[in-house]
Amino acid sequence: MMLIIDKPSDLFLCNIAKKFLVKQDNFLTIWSQKNQINDETFSGLVDEENKPRIKQIQSAITEYGALENLELIVISLEFWNKLKKQKVEWLSYCPSILIVNK
């Protein structure tokens, strides 16, 4: 699963990620294009048990191959609408997308 964080108001999505990480076989990728990722931001999500199963990306998604191994992307409704308006090409290569409204 990939969790996309556009701005601090998207951090409510971490609650979904916490539930996803309950299963020990699940891995999580957190992507923030604005470098908002730090240990304090995700302190409730990233703990010693989960840390090896969480990958953090702070650069733009430019390669479609980065998406092919994912089964689910979780994104806020606000950011989804923003991406649609920009007609971002990589959206058409995404797996299942869960769009969550706060």
C-alpha positions as CSV (number, residue, x, y, z in Angstrom):
1,M,0.0,0.0,0.0
2,M,1.1,3.5,-0.7
3,L,0.0,6.4,1.4
4,I,0.2,9.8,-0.3
5,I,0.6,12.9,1.9
6,D,0.3,16.2,0.1
7,K,0.1,18.5,3.2
8,P,-0.3,18.2,6.9
9,S,-4.1,18.0,6.7
10,D,-3.7,14.7,4.9
11,L,-2.1,13.1,8.0
12,F,-5.6,11.7,9.0
13,L,-4.8,9.0,6.4
14,C,-2.3,7.6,8.8
15,N,-5.2,6.0,10.8
16,I,-5.9,3.8,7.7
17,A,-2.2,2.9,7.4
18,K,-2.1,1.9,11.1
19,K,-4.9,-0.6,10.5
20,F,-3.2,-1.9,7.4
21,L,0.1,-2.5,9.3
22,V,-1.7,-4.7,11.9
23,K,-1.1,-7.6,9.5
24,Q,2.6,-8.5,9.8
25,D,2.9,-9.4,6.0
26,N,1.9,-5.9,4.9
27,F,4.3,-3.3,3.7
28,L,3.7,0.5,3.5
29,T,5.2,3.2,1.3
30,I,4.7,6.7,2.4
31,W,5.1,9.4,-0.3
32,S,5.3,13.1,0.3
33,Q,6.3,15.4,-2.5
34,K,6.8,18.3,-0.2
35,N,9.3,16.7,2.1
36,Q,6.9,16.7,5.1
37,I,8.1,13.3,6.3
38,N,10.0,13.2,9.5
39,D,10.0,10.9,12.5
40,E,7.9,13.2,14.6
41,T,5.2,13.5,11.9
42,F,4.7,9.8,11.8
43,S,5.5,8.9,15.4
44,G,2.2,7.1,16.0
45,L,2.7,5.1,12.8
46,V,6.4,4.3,12.6
47,D,7.5,2.3,15.7
48,E,10.3,-0.2,16.1
49,E,8.0,-3.1,15.1
50,N,6.7,-1.4,11.9
51,K,9.9,0.5,10.9
52,P,11.3,-2.3,8.7
53,R,8.0,-2.6,6.8
54,I,7.7,1.1,6.0
55,K,9.5,2.8,3.1
56,Q,9.5,6.6,2.8
57,I,9.7,8.4,-0.5
58,Q,10.2,12.2,-0.7
59,S,10.6,12.7,-4.5
60,A,8.1,12.9,-7.3
61,I,6.6,9.8,-8.8
62,T,8.1,9.8,-12.3
63,E,8.5,6.2,-13.1
64,Y,5.4,4.0,-13.6
65,G,7.5,1.0,-12.4
66,A,7.3,2.4,-8.9
67,L,3.6,1.8,-8.9
68,E,3.4,-1.7,-10.4
69,N,4.2,-3.6,-7.2
70,L,1.5,-1.8,-5.3
71,E,-2.0,-3.1,-4.7
72,L,-3.5,0.0,-3.2
73,I,-2.9,3.7,-3.0
74,V,-4.6,5.8,-0.3
75,I,-5.1,9.5,-1.0
76,S,-7.2,12.4,0.3
77,L,-10.1,13.6,-1.8
78,E,-8.6,17.1,-1.9
79,F,-5.3,15.9,-3.3
80,W,-7.1,13.6,-5.8
81,N,-9.1,16.5,-7.2
82,K,-5.9,18.5,-7.5
83,L,-4.1,15.7,-9.4
84,K,-7.1,15.3,-11.7
85,K,-7.1,19.0,-12.6
86,Q,-3.4,18.8,-13.4
87,K,-4.1,15.7,-15.6
88,V,-1.2,13.8,-14.0
89,E,-0.3,11.0,-16.3
90,W,0.8,8.4,-13.7
91,L,-2.8,8.2,-12.3
92,S,-3.7,6.0,-15.2
93,Y,-1.1,3.5,-14.2
94,C,-2.2,3.3,-10.6
95,P,-3.6,0.2,-9.0
96,S,-6.7,0.5,-6.9
97,I,-7.1,3.9,-5.3
98,L,-8.9,4.6,-2.1
99,I,-10.0,8.2,-2.0
100,V,-10.8,9.4,1.5
101,N,-12.6,12.5,2.4
102,K,-11.9,13.9,5.9
